[in-house]
Amino acid sequence: MVGKFLLVLGLYVSTLIASMGITQHGGISNYNGYILLIYCFLFFLLIKNKKLYAETFGFSAAIVLASLGCSMVHVLIDCAYVFFLLSCLYIGHVWRLSPKEWKITTTVLRVIYFGTLLGMFLPFLYIDTSTAVRYGGLFHAINFSANIFGIIGIALWEVDKLHRRAGFKELLFLILTLILYMGACGTRSLLFFIPYWMYQLWMYLQTVKYRKLVLSVVCLVFVAAIPTLLMLLEAKLRFQEGESSMTTRATLYLVLIDEIKNSYFVLPNGVHSAHRLIVDFTQNDEFSPHNDWLSYLYDWGAIFLVFLYSMYRKLRFDINLEFLLILLGLSSVALHNMLFSMYVWIPFTIILLARNNEKTFGYSPEIQ
């Protein structure tokens, strides 16, 4: 019998393969709604938990009432996201993988990670933007590919830690390849993944012989390299003063913040309202808010805050400094409209499975 999680993993791989072609023909965002509904249907077949369905119904009802007059298609999509996210948290805390499932999961993660690295040597995967030639990744979408690469790197390390395979060589390899990838793709938000890896390096150095001497040498090398690192960051990650992308984003954020203030931070404006606001402001339907935190706060109002609190309640037993740094990396994908994206949440679910392999949680029994 095929394990339940292998069905989820199989769907994830299938959607990634499909996205390789989709991203070159109109953009993946045009198809995300269909893919999300497929995930929800699969989760509906695999998960039987009364509390999860009751919570999904409660949030969905609130979203529907807050979005009267909005497009029902967008309402359906947002309600589906609620079910998808709650299901991912449930899977990460309740399901347990067999050794065979862990082996297959690790293999899939490694194939995606190393495949992405090998793609850096293929010229046709680079995209000529208005400011630079940047690596588009296997999925031929710069930020989309970068976010997947960033979260899968953490998932690989967490799984290897679980199985006692994590060593210094792998740690150094994952850190260096992340930096190399960041230089090739020029995605600034990958910087939010760096603190997690610096923490892992720091924790490893605490275990080595003569650690004080080693830590002193590492610190001196880092300080000496700061000027070079700053120059590379400015050039590769486009931190120059007046850089158009940063200026545009800052303007859009200010527009959203002003409107959120007018809504007293809690009054909902209905689903997809933030997108319509930005389109009306720019008079260009290709623009989007580029910040899911502000978008959902504007769309859902207090519902979004309550939903975040509900997710925190489910994650509260996981929280320590290391996990907060994982969340920092995960939260950065919101800058590319991927905060609730299936493509980063399935790897995040794997991280939860790895970290919670030995734990038990107070979820109600599944419906038989």
N, C-alpha and C positions, 0 to 999 in steps of 0.2 A: 504493500500500500504506500502510495506517495505521501510524504509528510505534508501537513497543511502549509507550513511555511515555504516549502519548495514550490507550491502552486503560486504563492505570492511572489517569490523570487523569479519564477518563470515568467510571470506577467511583467515584472519589472524589466527583465532582460528583453522581452519582446517589445516593450514600449521604447526602450533605448535604441534597439535596432531600427524600429520604425522611424524614430526621430532623426536618424542619420539622413534619411531621404526627405522627411517632412520639413526639416529646418532649411532645406535648400529650395523649397517650393511654397513660399507664402508664410513661413514661420510656424513654430510649434504651438504658439498660443492659440492659433485657430482651431486646434484639435484637442487642447487640454481638457475641455469640458467632456468630450466623449471618453477620453482615457480615464478621467476621474470617475465617471459613472460606471465604467467597467470594473474599476477597483472596488467601488462601493458594492456592486452586485456580488463580486467574489467574497468580500468581507461579510456580506449578509448571509451567504451560504456557509461560511466557515465559523462565524462567531454567533453564539447563542447566550447572550447575557442581558438579563432584564434591565439592569441599571444603566447599561450603555445605551440601550434603545430608548429608555425613558428620558435620559439626559439629552440625547439627540433630538427627541421630539420637543422637549422644552425649549432648547435653544432655537430650533427650527421654527417653532410657533412664534417666538419672539421676533425672529428675523422677518417672517412673513408679515406680521402686524406692523413692523417698523418700515416695511417696504411696499405698502399699499400704493398702487399707481406705478410701481416700477416694473420693468420687464420680468415676467415670470420665469423666463429662461435663466436670467441672472440670479433670481431668487433661488431657483432649484440648484444652481451650481454652488451657491454659498451654503445652502443647507447640506449639500453633498460633502462639502469640505468639512463641515462640523462632524459628520459621521465618520469620514475618512480619518481625521486627526484623532478623534476619540478611540477609534479602532486601532490605530497605530500604537497609541499609548497602552491600550489593553493588551495587545499582542506582545509588546516589549516587556510587560510586567508579568504576564500570566503564562504565555506559551513557553515551552522548554524544547530545545532542539536536540535531536539525537546526534551522536558522533558523525554519522553519515551526512546529516543535514549541515552540520558545521563545516565538514570537509568541502561539500559542494558550494556552500555559501562563501567560504574563504577563496575557493578557486574562482568563482564568479567575480568577486571583488578584485582579485589579483589580475584577472584578464582585462577588466575595465581599466584598472590603474596603469598597468604596463602598456596596454594598447594605446592609451592616451599619451603616454610618454613617447612611444615609438612614432606616434603621429606627428610629433614635433619635427621629425626629419622629412616629412612629406610636404613639399612646397604648395601643393594644391589645397592644403588645409589652412593656409594662411589667408587672412582677409585684409584687403587694402582699405583702411578707413581714411577719413579725412585728415587724420593726424599722424598715423603710423601704420605699418604692416604688422598685424597682430595675429597670433595663433588662435584659430577658431575652435580647436579641439576636434574630437572625433565626430561631434554633432554639428559642426560647422556653424556654431553660434557661440560667440566669445564668452560672454558672462554665464550663459547657460552651462556650457561645458566646464567652466572654471569652478562654479559652485558644486557641481557633481564631483569633480576631482578633489576639491577641498574636503568634503564630508566623507568621501570614500576612503581617503587617506587615514582619517581618524578611525573609521570603522575597521579598517585593516589592523591598525595598531591595537585597538581595544580587543578584537577577536584573538589576536596573537598573545596579548597579555593573559587572556582567559586560559589559553592552552599552554602557557608557560613557554611560548616560542619567541617572545619579544626580547631582542638583544640590542646592544649598542650599535652594531652595524646596520640593523634595520632602522633603528631610530634615526641615525645619521643620514641614511639613504632617504627616508621619508621627508626629513627636514630640508635636505639639499634639493630634492626633486620638487618640493613645493616652491622653494625660492626660484628655481630654474623655470618652472611653469609660470610663476607669477611674472617673471621678466619677459617670457615669450608672449603671454596673452595680454599683459598690461591691465589686468583687472585689480583695481585698488582694494576691493572688499576682501580679497584673500589675506590682506594684512591682519584681519580679525581672527584668522586661524593661527597666526604666529604665536600668540601668548600660550595657547595650549601646548604647542611643541616646545616652547622655551621652558614651560613647567615640567614637561616630561624629561627634558635634558637635565634640568636642575635636580629632579628627583633621582635620576640615574647617577649623576655626579656625587650625590650624597652617599652612594654605596661603594664608591671606588676607594682603593687604598691611597693614602696620602691625599685625601680629598681636599684639604685646605690648600695644599700646593697646587693641585689641579685646578681648583676653582679660581685661585689667584691668577694662574696663567690664562685661563679662559677669559676672565674679566679683562685682563690687560690686552689680549688679542682683540676682544670685542671693542674696547675703547679706542684702540689704534685704528680699527677698521671703520669707525663711525663716519669720518669724512667721506670715504669712498662709498659706503653704503648710502649715505644721503644723496650723493651725486647720482648714483644708479637709480635710486628711488625716484628722484625728480625726473630723470630722463625716461625710464621705462614705465613708470606709473602715472606720468602726465600730471605732475604736481606744479607745473609752471603757473605763475600768476596769470590770471585771466583765461585759463584753459576753458574752452567752451562748454564741455560736458559738465564740469563742476559748477560753472556759473548758471547753466540752465537748471540743473538740479536744485541749487540753492534757491533760485527764483520760484520754482514749482513748490518747494517745501514751504516757503513763506506764504504763498497763496493758500495752501492747505491749512497751515497753522492759523492764519487769520480767520478762515471760515470755521475751523474747529472752535476757536474762541467765541465766535458768534453763536455757536451751538452749545456754549457753556461746557464744552468737553464731554458732555454725556448725552445730548439729544441726537438721535439717529437721523440721517438724511435719506436712508434707503440704499439698497445694494447698488453698486456700480455708479453711485453718485459722484465719488471722487474722480473717477475717470471722465465723466461728463463735464465736471467742473474744469478739469485741466484742458480738455478739448475745447471748451467754450473760451477759456482764457487764451489759449495759444492759436485758436482758429485752425488747428491742424489735428486731424484724427489719428495721426501716428504717434502723438505724445501720450504718455501715461504718467501717473504720479511718481513712479520710481521710488516709492517708500510705502511698503505694505502696512507698517505701523500706523502711519498717518492716514492711509487710505481706509483701513478697517475702522479706525477710530471715528473718522468722518462718516463712513457708511453706517456702521452699527451703533455708534455711540456707546452708551453704558453697557450694552450687550457684549461688546468686544472686551471691555474691562472685566466683566463677570466671567466671560469665557476664558480669558487668560488666567484668572484666579482659579477657575476649575481645573485648568491644566496644571497650574502650580501645585494644587492639592494632590494631584496624581503623581507629580514628580518630586514632592517634598522629601521623600525618603531617599531619593537619589542624590540630593544636593550636597555637594562639598565644593571646594575650590576647583578641583579638576573638572567636575561636571559643569560648573558655572562657565568655565573656559570653553567647554564644548558648546554650551548654549550661546556663548558670545559668537562663535563661528557660525552656528546655525542661524542666529538672528540677523547676521550680516547679509544673508541672501535676500532679505526683505528689500534691500536697495536695488534689487533686480526683479522685483515682482514675483519672488519665488518663496515667500515665507511659508506658505501652506502647500508648496509644490510636492507632488508625488515623487519627483526625481531626487529630492534630498531627504524626504521623510522616510522612505523605505530604508536607505542607509542609516538614518538616525534610529529607526526601529531596531536595526541590527546592533547598533551601539547599546541600546537599552537591553536587548536580549543578552549581550555579552556581559554587561555590567551587573545584570540582575539574575544571572544563571543560578546562583546559590540562594537567592532571597525568596521570600514568600510575601504576598501582599493581601490586603483585606478586600479583594473583589468578591462579589457574590457568586455563587456557583452558576455554571452555565445551564441553560435550559436544556433538558433532556428530551 
